[in-house]
Amino acid sequence: MSQFLVVATAGAGGDLQPLVAAAIALKNRGHHIRLLGDATVGRAVAAFVIEVRTLPPELDLGPALFCSCLILVSSEHNERM
């Protein structure tokens, strides 16, 4: 059975660097990594070979980010079943 770890960020950017470092470490261990964030996150990690899903502008940051993560995880879980 597949497992998902969702870590969402909606901060001022100080948390993004450690999350990217953790994503790179997990990727180096063979895990599939996908980051979900606003356009700022997409630009910040563009230099790394990490898949990024960028939210539409109306969902940038805030409570909508959490709901978007739940929808993404739910839809991907259903696709794998």
Sequence and secondary structure as in RCSB ss.txt:
>XXXX:A:sequence
MSQFLVVATAGAGGDLQPLVAAAIALKNRGHHIRLLGDATVGRAVAAFVIEVRTLPPELDLGPALFCSCLILVSS
EHNERM
>XXXX:A:secstr
          SSSTTHHHHHHHHHHHHHTT   EEEE HHHHHHTTTSS EEEE  GGG SSHHHHHHHHHHHHH
HHHHH 
